[in-house]
Amino acid sequence: MAEPVQTPQASFAPRIFSGIQPSGGLTLGNYLGALKRFVEKQDEGIETIYCMVDMHAITVWQDPAKLRQQTREGAAAFLAAGIDPARSILFNQSQVSAHAELGWIFNCIARMGWMSRMTQFKDKAGKNSENVSLGLFAYPSLMAADILAYKATHVPVGEDQKQHLELTRDIAIKFNNDYGVNFFPVVEPVIEGAATRVMSLRDGTKKMSKSDPSDQSRINLTDDADTIAKKIRKAKTDPEPLPDSLDGLKDRPEARNLVNIYAALAGHTAEQVIRDYAGAQFGTFKPALADLAVAKLEPITLEMNRLMQDPAEIDRILGQGAARAEAIARPIVDQVYDIVGMIRAPRT
Ligand code: AQP
């Protein structure tokens, strides 16, 4: 094994990568924790690469026709939220084989012990860990490949992905050390905003998730105005009015969640929301939140519906994005093969 080397981060040009699984319809959690911030990043003068990670989605069973529909719908959500395919690269993961190829190399870098500590695997596998797919266990190493196939330096994500990004850093460092190279950057997670972890509307201790069996637990980006308002009205809360400081929300996870959602949608801090609504009952706060949610989400939903009328156009955008992504990732993965010692002979 070669001598360990330090990785000077300054030598890597900044590049942003992030993805969303088409494992269901996108939720308000995906919007506030990821999509909304992806759009903001587009204007920061750094190259932005965004991906519907369909290969991650099949780590749990997906009906093929639904997977295609969800991938297009996810892409439509990116576009409707403001991702401009001329300024950002937008594609679906399986169209760029570099992800799977580098994922395999990283399966040989990551250690079983590292993977066994991943809380998302434990949560998703639950008591059924003997029966879940090997892909679900290896998920974080494919995620590292998604990011590092582009030598991305910054990854905007929700709070739940923090541990996977730490693993991505460990994989990059171990690869660099094992092969005595300064090849991969050590990525920075970018976890920002008032709603980095949007919680279920039925249980303030559980993450809002697209695969939660209860549709009442989440707001889907495809929900119409009435449905959004109803779900917020029925969201679990407690009988107390809102306090006059954030400290007063410490043991009130459901109330804290609604305040965070309001803040993130309004572009305020949670402190500002508490100042504005100190002493308010949920009978006042929930309708205000519902109005705000509808005002922010309805234009996105309408635009998604419009885009979904023309699936061929969505596929065209994803194909173009894939060609641009491939042009970046292919030479990087080819260099990885050279570093690792794979022969790449000319085809005669
Ligand atoms: N509740 C959430 N709050 C804030 N951010 C969230 N994200 C997801 N849920 C929340 C962020 O959205 C991005 C894409 O996530 P993903 O779809 O790839 O996977 P996930 O985190 O496992 O999301 P779900 O909805 O829970 O999917 P399923 O149910 O299929 O597992 C990430 O940046 C994530 O942090």
Residues whose N, C-alpha, C, O or C-beta is under 5 A from the ligand:
A	BS01	AQP	G19 I20 Q21 S23 G29 N30 G33 A34 P156 V157 G158 E159 D160 Q161 A195 T196 R197 V198 M199 K207 M208 S209 K210 S211 D212
